[in-house]
Amino acid sequence: MTTTFRFCGVLTLGIFCCSMASSQTQDQQSYGRDNCVKVKEGKAQEYAAYLRDVVVKLAKVRVDAGAVVSYTIAQAVAPAGRAARCDYHILAGYNGFPPEAPSAEQTAADMKKAGLSMNLEAMIAKREELSYLVGVDIWMYRERVGTPKKGGYARINYDKVHPGMGAEWATLESNGWKQLAEAASKEYGTAWRAASLAMPGGANLPYNAMTVDIFPSWAALGKGIPARDLWNKVHPSRDMTAHLNRLSTIRDRPRVDTVRLIEVITK
């Protein structure tokens, strides 16, 4: 039995987002707003405490209120340190397109419900003392398999799908790797996501799509899954190598990041 890591799947594309989503309404889609955060030099421990004592408490209030459906905080593992673009991903999940950011008044009210003693101005000042925002990506999920859990690890596969290949990509992912991911989830407790970049957009972006392979533990990440055996079970009449070779011709993969899920908050 051969154990294989999956480095060949794709998500889609900001540049194809509108054309591929035209037959679907927004309330049929799940979205995620991913804040990429870099911690300032020498502030790692303080920022970890800020996440625990402020961000997580505020997130739980918003999830309980239904303002977001999930909240995930992921810490960079590889690359890490100065080589990492994001030290943390702070990801809010939504049913439908994300709303505007909460007003100052709503945030202050949420902070009060969370039992935070600091006021809004002090919270913002502390956040800016410890960290800075690198950027925000808004993702539209194409496929979702399994449930991520706190303490797990995720491999984020960033891809750039070639112009004009969005429809074929969608078919290859939805009727290809998804079925393998479902079998792996049942047998190994893994999860998988495929998403297209809704914002920002433009031909010069280094990626426009991603898949995410999610494992329940570090050991599970290192072991991987028996991808070819699973493929042969779910697609007995289709050649896996041909499928992956075709994917490799319609997209490039500029980066693969590994993160640890330090918080996964759902209602």
C-alpha contacts under 8 A as a table, 3 or more apart, distances in Angstrom:
res1	aa1	res2	aa2	distance
1	M	226	P	6.78
1	M	229	D	7.04
2	T	226	P	5.65
2	T	227	A	7.61
2	T	228	R	7.04
2	T	229	D	7.48
3	T	223	K	7.29
3	T	224	G	6.20
3	T	225	I	5.45
3	T	226	P	4.14
3	T	227	A	6.40
3	T	228	R	7.77
4	T	224	G	6.18
4	T	225	I	5.85
4	T	226	P	5.52
4	T	227	A	5.31
4	T	228	R	7.19
5	F	224	G	5.44
5	F	225	I	6.54
5	F	227	A	7.24
6	R	9	G	6.94
6	R	213	D	7.77
6	R	227	A	7.49
7	F	157	N	7.14
8	C	244	L	6.08
8	C	247	L	6.78
8	C	248	S	6.78
9	G	157	N	7.85
9	G	173	E	7.00
9	G	177	W	7.13
9	G	211	T	6.29
9	G	244	L	7.73
9	G	247	L	7.09
10	V	157	N	7.58
10	V	158	Y	7.87
10	V	159	D	6.20
10	V	161	V	7.74
10	V	169	W	7.15
10	V	173	E	6.91
10	V	194	A	6.90
10	V	209	A	6.56
10	V	210	M	5.62
10	V	211	T	5.42
10	V	247	L	7.64
10	V	251	R	7.60
11	L	142	R	7.50
11	L	159	D	7.01
11	L	169	W	7.79
11	L	170	A	7.94
11	L	173	E	7.67
11	L	194	A	4.63
11	L	195	A	4.70
11	L	196	S	5.47
11	L	208	N	7.99
11	L	209	A	4.40
11	L	210	M	4.16
11	L	211	T	5.02
12	T	16	F	7.29
12	T	17	C	7.38
12	T	159	D	7.73
12	T	160	K	7.77
12	T	161	V	6.56
12	T	166	G	6.80
12	T	169	W	7.31
12	T	170	A	7.51
12	T	194	A	7.46
12	T	195	A	5.74
12	T	196	S	3.86
12	T	197	L	6.58
12	T	208	N	6.10
12	T	209	A	3.95
12	T	210	M	6.41
13	L	16	F	5.30
13	L	17	C	5.89
13	L	160	K	6.98
13	L	161	V	6.22
13	L	166	G	7.23
13	L	195	A	7.99
13	L	196	S	4.65
13	L	197	L	5.20
13	L	198	A	7.45
13	L	207	Y	7.63
13	L	208	N	4.01
13	L	209	A	4.57
14	G	17	C	4.99
14	G	18	C	7.94
14	G	196	S	5.94
14	G	197	L	4.28
14	G	198	A	4.91
14	G	199	M	6.61
14	G	200	P	7.21
14	G	201	G	5.34
14	G	202	G	7.43
14	G	208	N	5.06
14	G	209	A	7.08
15	I	18	C	7.47
15	I	163	P	7.86
15	I	201	G	6.31
15	I	202	G	6.58
15	I	203	A	7.29
15	I	208	N	7.16
16	F	19	S	5.53
16	F	20	M	6.03
16	F	164	G	7.91
16	F	166	G	5.82
17	C	20	M	5.43
17	C	21	A	5.98
17	C	196	S	6.52
17	C	197	L	7.14
17	C	198	A	6.14
18	C	21	A	5.23
18	C	22	S	5.96
19	S	22	S	5.43
20	M	23	S	7.37
20	M	166	G	7.16
20	M	167	A	6.79
21	A	24	Q	5.31
21	A	25	T	7.64
22	S	25	T	7.57
24	Q	28	Q	6.62
24	Q	29	Q	7.76
25	T	28	Q	5.54
25	T	29	Q	7.16
26	Q	29	Q	5.35
26	Q	96	G	5.12
26	Q	97	F	6.24
27	D	30	S	7.72
27	D	95	N	6.49
27	D	96	G	4.58
27	D	97	F	7.59
28	Q	95	N	7.70
28	Q	96	G	6.75
29	Q	95	N	6.43
29	Q	96	G	5.37
29	Q	97	F	7.60
29	Q	140	M	6.90
29	Q	141	Y	6.79
29	Q	142	R	7.75
30	S	93	G	7.29
30	S	94	Y	5.78
30	S	95	N	4.74
30	S	96	G	5.41
30	S	97	F	7.32
30	S	140	M	6.09
30	S	141	Y	5.56
31	Y	93	G	5.86
31	Y	94	Y	5.22
31	Y	95	N	6.41
31	Y	96	G	6.20
31	Y	97	F	5.99
31	Y	98	P	6.71
31	Y	138	I	6.99
31	Y	139	W	5.52
31	Y	140	M	4.56
31	Y	141	Y	5.86
32	G	91	L	6.31
32	G	92	A	5.53
32	G	93	G	4.44
32	G	94	Y	6.12
32	G	98	P	7.48
32	G	138	I	5.69
32	G	139	W	5.15
32	G	140	M	6.63
32	G	141	Y	7.68
33	R	91	L	5.52
33	R	92	A	5.28
33	R	93	G	6.58
33	R	98	P	7.27
33	R	136	V	6.88
33	R	137	D	5.96
33	R	138	I	4.60
33	R	139	W	6.52
34	D	89	H	6.20
34	D	90	I	5.70
34	D	91	L	4.37
34	D	92	A	6.65
34	D	136	V	5.57
34	D	137	D	5.16
34	D	138	I	6.20
34	D	139	W	7.71
35	N	89	H	5.66
35	N	90	I	5.06
35	N	91	L	6.22
35	N	133	L	7.08
35	N	134	V	7.71
35	N	135	G	6.17
35	N	136	V	4.71
35	N	137	D	6.76
36	C	85	R	7.82
36	C	86	C	5.18
36	C	87	D	7.50
36	C	88	Y	6.12
36	C	89	H	4.95
36	C	90	I	6.69
36	C	133	L	6.12
36	C	134	V	5.40
36	C	135	G	5.40
36	C	136	V	6.13
37	V	86	C	5.31
37	V	87	D	5.90
37	V	88	Y	5.22
37	V	89	H	6.31
37	V	90	I	7.54
37	V	131	S	6.78
37	V	132	Y	5.92
37	V	133	L	4.76
37	V	134	V	5.59
37	V	135	G	7.49
38	K	85	R	7.34
38	K	86	C	5.34
38	K	87	D	4.99
38	K	88	Y	6.68
38	K	131	S	5.67
38	K	132	Y	5.55
38	K	133	L	6.39
38	K	134	V	6.50
39	V	43	K	6.46
39	V	44	A	6.30
39	V	47	Y	7.06
39	V	87	D	6.38
39	V	130	L	6.06
39	V	131	S	4.28
39	V	132	Y	6.55
40	K	43	K	5.55
40	K	44	A	7.36
40	K	129	E	7.89
40	K	130	L	5.58
40	K	131	S	5.10
40	K	132	Y	7.27
41	E	44	A	7.40
42	G	45	Q	7.99
43	K	46	E	5.33
43	K	47	Y	6.00
43	K	130	L	5.80
43	K	131	S	7.95
44	A	47	Y	5.21
44	A	48	A	6.20
44	A	130	L	7.99
45	Q	48	A	5.13
45	Q	49	A	6.34
46	E	49	A	5.14
46	E	50	Y	6.20
46	E	130	L	7.22
47	Y	50	Y	4.82
47	Y	51	L	6.18
47	Y	127	R	7.97
47	Y	130	L	5.91
47	Y	131	S	7.43
48	A	51	L	5.16
48	A	52	R	6.31
49	A	52	R	5.03
49	A	53	D	5.89
50	Y	53	D	5.25
50	Y	54	V	5.43
50	Y	55	V	6.70
50	Y	127	R	7.81
51	L	54	V	5.58
51	L	55	V	4.69
51	L	56	V	5.97
52	R	55	V	6.31
52	R	56	V	5.50
52	R	57	K	7.41
53	D	56	V	6.57
53	D	57	K	6.48
54	V	57	K	5.44
54	V	58	L	6.19
54	V	116	L	7.07
55	V	58	L	5.21
55	V	59	A	6.00
56	V	59	A	4.98
56	V	60	K	6.20
56	V	263	E	7.90
57	K	60	K	5.30
57	K	61	V	6.61
57	K	114	A	5.62
58	L	61	V	5.29
58	L	62	R	6.50
58	L	110	D	6.57
58	L	111	M	6.10
58	L	114	A	5.63
59	A	62	R	5.15
59	A	63	V	6.14
59	A	71	Y	6.57
59	A	265	I	7.68
60	K	63	V	5.11
60	K	64	D	6.01
60	K	114	A	7.87
60	K	265	I	6.78
60	K	266	T	7.93
61	V	64	D	5.18
61	V	65	A	6.14
61	V	110	D	6.51
61	V	113	K	6.88
61	V	114	A	6.10
62	R	65	A	5.05
62	R	66	G	6.22
62	R	67	A	5.24
62	R	68	V	6.11
62	R	110	D	7.22
63	V	66	G	5.10
63	V	67	A	5.95
63	V	68	V	5.08
63	V	69	V	5.65
63	V	70	S	6.20
63	V	71	Y	7.39
63	V	265	I	7.45
63	V	266	T	6.39
63	V	267	K	5.85
64	D	67	A	7.75
64	D	267	K	5.63
65	A	68	V	7.80
66	G	69	V	6.13
68	V	71	Y	7.35
68	V	92	A	6.49
68	V	93	G	5.86
68	V	94	Y	5.37
68	V	95	N	7.93
69	V	92	A	7.59
69	V	93	G	5.49
69	V	94	Y	5.43
69	V	95	N	7.04
69	V	266	T	6.28
69	V	267	K	6.98
70	S	92	A	5.86
70	S	93	G	4.89
70	S	94	Y	7.20
70	S	264	V	7.31
70	S	265	I	5.52
70	S	266	T	4.70
70	S	267	K	7.31
71	Y	90	I	7.45
71	Y	91	L	5.73
71	Y	92	A	4.64
71	Y	93	G	6.18
71	Y	263	E	7.67
71	Y	264	V	5.92
71	Y	265	I	4.99
71	Y	266	T	6.69
72	T	89	H	7.83
72	T	90	I	5.98
72	T	91	L	5.08
72	T	92	A	6.53
72	T	261	L	7.11
72	T	262	I	7.78
72	T	263	E	5.47
72	T	264	V	4.55
72	T	265	I	6.22
73	I	88	Y	6.84
73	I	89	H	5.78
73	I	90	I	4.71
73	I	91	L	6.31
73	I	261	L	6.07
73	I	262	I	5.77
73	I	263	E	5.04
73	I	264	V	6.67
74	A	88	Y	5.52
74	A	89	H	5.10
74	A	90	I	6.59
74	A	259	V	5.77
74	A	260	R	5.28
74	A	261	L	4.43
74	A	262	I	5.64
74	A	263	E	7.03
75	Q	87	D	5.89
75	Q	88	Y	4.56
75	Q	89	H	6.55
75	Q	259	V	5.26
75	Q	260	R	5.16
75	Q	261	L	6.57
75	Q	262	I	6.79
76	A	79	P	6.62
76	A	80	A	5.49
76	A	84	A	6.99
76	A	86	C	6.79
76	A	87	D	5.11
76	A	88	Y	5.96
76	A	89	H	7.97
76	A	257	D	7.65
76	A	258	T	6.42
76	A	259	V	4.52
76	A	260	R	6.53
77	V	80	A	5.34
77	V	257	D	7.76
77	V	258	T	5.47
77	V	259	V	4.94
77	V	260	R	6.49
78	A	84	A	7.41
78	A	257	D	5.88
78	A	258	T	5.11
78	A	259	V	6.93
79	P	83	A	5.82
79	P	84	A	5.01
79	P	257	D	6.43
79	P	258	T	7.15
80	A	83	A	5.70
80	A	84	A	4.69
80	A	87	D	6.89
81	G	84	A	5.60
81	G	87	D	7.15
82	R	85	R	7.71
84	A	87	D	6.17
85	R	134	V	7.82
86	C	89	H	6.55
86	C	134	V	7.24
94	Y	97	F	6.87
94	Y	98	P	5.98
95	N	98	P	7.74
102	P	105	E	7.97
102	P	106	Q	5.85
102	P	107	T	6.09
103	S	106	Q	5.16
103	S	107	T	6.13
104	A	107	T	5.11
104	A	108	A	6.10
104	A	120	L	7.57
105	E	108	A	5.16
105	E	109	A	6.25
106	Q	109	A	5.05
106	Q	110	D	6.13
107	T	110	D	5.00
107	T	111	M	6.08
107	T	120	L	7.39
108	A	111	M	5.05
108	A	112	K	6.32
108	A	119	N	7.09
108	A	120	L	5.93
109	A	112	K	5.15
109	A	113	K	6.42
110	D	113	K	5.08
110	D	114	A	6.17
111	M	114	A	4.95
111	M	115	G	6.37
111	M	116	L	5.50
111	M	119	N	7.84
111	M	120	L	7.82
112	K	115	G	5.16
112	K	116	L	5.91
112	K	117	S	7.68
113	K	116	L	7.72
116	L	119	N	7.78
118	M	122	A	5.92
118	M	123	M	6.41
119	N	122	A	5.36
119	N	123	M	6.29
120	L	123	M	5.08
120	L	124	I	6.25
121	E	124	I	5.24
121	E	125	A	6.14
122	A	125	A	5.02
122	A	126	K	6.09
123	M	126	K	5.17
123	M	127	R	6.17
124	I	127	R	5.09
124	I	128	E	6.18
125	A	128	E	5.22
125	A	129	E	6.05
126	K	129	E	5.01
126	K	130	L	6.33
127	R	130	L	5.35
127	R	131	S	5.90
127	R	132	Y	7.72
128	E	131	S	5.30
128	E	132	Y	6.05
133	L	136	V	7.96
137	D	197	L	7.08
137	D	198	A	7.73
137	D	199	M	5.82
137	D	200	P	6.48
138	I	197	L	6.18
138	I	198	A	5.52
138	I	199	M	5.05
138	I	200	P	7.30
139	W	195	A	5.99
139	W	196	S	5.59
139	W	197	L	4.69
139	W	198	A	5.36
139	W	199	M	7.09
140	M	195	A	5.30
140	M	196	S	5.22
140	M	197	L	6.33
140	M	198	A	6.06
141	Y	144	R	7.05
141	Y	193	R	7.12
141	Y	194	A	5.85
141	Y	195	A	4.03
141	Y	196	S	6.38
142	R	193	R	7.64
142	R	194	A	5.34
142	R	195	A	4.98
142	R	196	S	6.96
143	E	174	S	7.13
143	E	178	K	7.43
143	E	192	W	7.94
143	E	193	R	5.65
143	E	194	A	5.02
143	E	195	A	6.90
144	R	191	A	7.88
144	R	192	W	6.09
144	R	193	R	4.77
144	R	194	A	6.67
145	V	178	K	7.47
145	V	181	A	6.71
145	V	182	E	6.11
145	V	185	S	7.30
145	V	191	A	5.37
145	V	192	W	5.05
145	V	193	R	6.32
146	G	182	E	7.33
146	G	185	S	5.84
146	G	189	G	7.52
146	G	190	T	6.50
146	G	191	A	4.23
146	G	192	W	6.47
147	T	190	T	7.73
147	T	191	A	5.83
148	P	152	G	7.05
148	P	190	T	7.71
148	P	191	A	6.23
148	P	214	I	6.62
148	P	215	F	7.78
148	P	216	P	7.45
148	P	264	V	7.40
149	K	152	G	5.71
149	K	216	P	6.74
149	K	261	L	7.27
149	K	264	V	6.13
150	K	261	L	5.36
150	K	262	I	5.64
150	K	263	E	5.21
150	K	264	V	5.18
151	G	216	P	7.12
151	G	217	S	6.74
151	G	260	R	6.61
151	G	261	L	5.28
151	G	262	I	5.66
151	G	263	E	7.47
152	G	214	I	7.14
152	G	215	F	5.66
152	G	216	P	4.36
152	G	217	S	4.81
152	G	218	W	7.03
152	G	260	R	6.01
152	G	261	L	5.35
152	G	262	I	7.82
153	Y	214	I	5.82
153	Y	215	F	5.26
153	Y	216	P	6.44
153	Y	217	S	6.09
153	Y	218	W	6.39
153	Y	221	L	6.87
153	Y	258	T	7.08
153	Y	259	V	5.71
153	Y	260	R	4.50
153	Y	261	L	5.81
154	A	212	V	6.45
154	A	213	D	5.57
154	A	214	I	4.24
154	A	215	F	6.11
154	A	258	T	5.68
154	A	259	V	5.37
154	A	260	R	6.41
154	A	261	L	7.33
155	R	212	V	5.62
155	R	213	D	5.11
155	R	214	I	6.35
155	R	256	V	6.77
155	R	257	D	5.76
155	R	258	T	4.45
155	R	259	V	6.55
156	I	210	M	6.83
156	I	211	T	6.21
156	I	212	V	4.62
156	I	213	D	6.65
156	I	256	V	5.57
156	I	257	D	5.12
156	I	258	T	6.12
156	I	259	V	7.80
157	N	210	M	5.28
157	N	211	T	5.20
157	N	212	V	5.95
157	N	213	D	7.92
157	N	253	R	7.24
157	N	255	R	6.53
157	N	256	V	4.68
157	N	257	D	6.75
158	Y	207	Y	6.02
158	Y	208	N	7.65
158	Y	209	A	6.04
158	Y	210	M	4.51
158	Y	211	T	6.88
158	Y	253	R	5.90
158	Y	254	P	6.44
158	Y	255	R	5.44
158	Y	256	V	5.98
159	D	207	Y	5.17
159	D	208	N	6.24
159	D	209	A	5.02
159	D	210	M	5.40
159	D	211	T	7.99
159	D	251	R	6.48
159	D	252	D	5.67
159	D	253	R	4.44
159	D	254	P	6.32
159	D	255	R	7.42
160	K	206	P	6.79
160	K	207	Y	4.44
160	K	208	N	5.10
160	K	209	A	5.98
160	K	251	R	5.38
160	K	252	D	5.20
160	K	253	R	6.27
160	K	254	P	7.46
161	V	165	M	6.65
161	V	166	G	6.98
161	V	169	W	7.89
161	V	207	Y	7.79
161	V	208	N	6.70
161	V	209	A	6.92
161	V	250	I	5.98
161	V	251	R	4.14
161	V	252	D	6.50
162	H	165	M	5.69
162	H	166	G	7.70
162	H	250	I	5.49
162	H	251	R	5.35
162	H	252	D	7.68
163	P	166	G	7.31
164	G	167	A	7.65
165	M	168	E	5.48
165	M	169	W	6.08
165	M	250	I	6.17
166	G	169	W	5.05
166	G	170	A	6.22
167	A	170	A	5.17
167	A	171	T	6.46
168	E	171	T	5.16
168	E	172	L	6.23
169	W	172	L	5.14
169	W	173	E	6.20
169	W	247	L	7.31
169	W	250	I	7.51
170	A	173	E	5.36
170	A	174	S	5.97
171	T	174	S	5.32
171	T	175	N	5.63
171	T	176	G	7.60
172	L	175	N	5.46
172	L	176	G	5.24
172	L	177	W	7.28
172	L	243	H	7.60
172	L	247	L	7.54
173	E	176	G	5.18
173	E	177	W	5.34
173	E	178	K	6.10
173	E	194	A	7.83
174	S	177	W	6.81
174	S	178	K	5.52
174	S	179	Q	7.85
175	N	178	K	6.44
175	N	179	Q	6.99
176	G	179	Q	6.08
176	G	180	L	7.14
176	G	235	H	7.96
176	G	243	H	7.87
177	W	180	L	5.11
177	W	181	A	6.11
178	K	181	A	5.00
178	K	182	E	6.21
178	K	192	W	7.99
179	Q	182	E	5.08
179	Q	183	A	6.40
179	Q	234	V	6.40
180	L	183	A	5.18
180	L	184	A	6.20
180	L	227	A	7.44
180	L	230	L	5.93
180	L	231	W	5.64
180	L	234	V	6.37
181	A	184	A	4.99
181	A	185	S	5.99
181	A	190	T	7.75
181	A	191	A	6.94
181	A	192	W	6.30
182	E	185	S	5.09
182	E	186	K	6.43
182	E	191	A	7.93
183	A	186	K	5.34
183	A	187	E	6.31
183	A	230	L	6.86
183	A	234	V	7.68
184	A	187	E	5.14
184	A	188	Y	5.45
184	A	189	G	6.94
184	A	190	T	6.17
184	A	191	A	7.87
184	A	225	I	7.15
184	A	230	L	7.26
185	S	188	Y	5.46
185	S	189	G	4.60
185	S	190	T	4.43
185	S	191	A	5.65
186	K	189	G	5.92
186	K	190	T	7.69
188	Y	225	I	7.82
189	G	215	F	7.18
189	G	216	P	6.45
190	T	213	D	7.58
190	T	214	I	5.59
190	T	215	F	4.84
190	T	216	P	6.21
191	A	213	D	6.28
191	A	214	I	4.85
191	A	215	F	6.63
192	W	211	T	7.24
192	W	212	V	5.50
192	W	213	D	4.92
192	W	214	I	5.83
193	R	211	T	5.50
193	R	212	V	5.01
193	R	213	D	6.92
194	A	209	A	8.00
194	A	210	M	6.12
194	A	211	T	4.50
194	A	212	V	6.58
195	A	209	A	6.13
195	A	210	M	5.74
195	A	211	T	6.46
196	S	208	N	6.48
196	S	209	A	4.71
196	S	210	M	6.68
197	L	200	P	7.11
197	L	201	G	7.46
197	L	208	N	5.19
197	L	209	A	5.53
197	L	210	M	7.98
198	A	201	G	6.97
201	G	205	L	6.99
201	G	208	N	7.65
202	G	205	L	5.95
205	L	208	N	6.90
206	P	254	P	7.04
207	Y	210	M	7.90
207	Y	253	R	7.93
207	Y	254	P	7.22
214	I	221	L	7.96
215	F	218	W	7.44
215	F	220	A	5.89
215	F	221	L	5.52
216	P	220	A	6.40
216	P	221	L	7.69
217	S	220	A	5.11
217	S	221	L	6.32
218	W	221	L	5.06
218	W	222	G	6.30
219	A	222	G	5.13
219	A	223	K	6.14
220	A	223	K	5.05
220	A	224	G	5.98
221	L	224	G	5.31
226	P	229	D	5.56
226	P	230	L	6.25
227	A	230	L	5.17
227	A	231	W	5.98
228	R	231	W	4.94
228	R	232	N	6.15
228	R	240	M	7.10
229	D	232	N	5.24
229	D	233	K	6.45
230	L	233	K	5.11
230	L	234	V	6.37
231	W	234	V	5.30
231	W	235	H	5.56
231	W	236	P	7.33
231	W	240	M	6.78
232	N	235	H	5.21
232	N	236	P	4.68
232	N	237	S	7.78
232	N	238	R	7.76
232	N	240	M	7.86
233	K	236	P	5.66
235	H	238	R	5.41
235	H	239	D	7.95
239	D	242	A	5.50
239	D	243	H	6.44
240	M	243	H	5.06
240	M	244	L	6.23
241	T	244	L	5.22
241	T	245	N	5.97
242	A	245	N	5.05
242	A	246	R	6.15
243	H	246	R	5.30
243	H	247	L	6.43
244	L	247	L	5.02
244	L	248	S	6.23
245	N	248	S	5.10
245	N	249	T	6.61
246	R	249	T	5.29
246	R	250	I	6.81
247	L	250	I	5.42
247	L	251	R	6.54
248	S	251	R	5.72
248	S	252	D	6.87
249	T	252	D	7.81
253	R	256	V	7.64
261	L	264	V	6.85
